[in-house]
Amino acid sequence: STLGDKPDHLNRPVSFRFIHFLIHSLLHFLYDRNYFSDDDLKQHFKLPTNTYFYDHFEKDYDLLCQTSIDPQQCYIWLYKLLNHLIDDEFNKQGLLNTNENIIEIEQLIEQKLIFKHINSIDNEIIEYKKAYAEYIQKQQT
């Protein structure tokens, strides 16, 4: 996959990449915590290696970081996006059991999360670092 990949229902490749990053990180976590076995990966998922989810997580992360002026700091922007995912607007009832439901949640993430923060990645990294430093300082006093 490349940085420019995206499905038709999303407007920006970074949205697609972030969603893939989430999916691969969750699937890797489930495998790492033994919710999936090696046999599950080979027989049910038809994956070539047991590092598939981790490898794709790493690739997604690398591609996401290419969207930032400072790729070494993009993890801060990702933390901010992940923090916003717990906001009420992302708390939706239902199942992701149809293509329509999946498209709906992917478009919600793109419109309410990615679009809201994409134009200011580098400024938000600076702001987030400052807020985190202030938080740590308060915790230490």
Buried (B, 14 or more C-beta within 10 A) or exposed (E): EEBEEBEEBBBBBBBBBBBBBBBBBEBBBEBEEEEBEEEBBEEEEEBEEBBBBBBBBBBBBEBBBEBBEEEEBBBBBBEBBBEBEEEEEEEEEEEEEEEEEBBBBBBEBBBBBBBEBBEEBBEBBEEBEEEEEEEEEEEEE
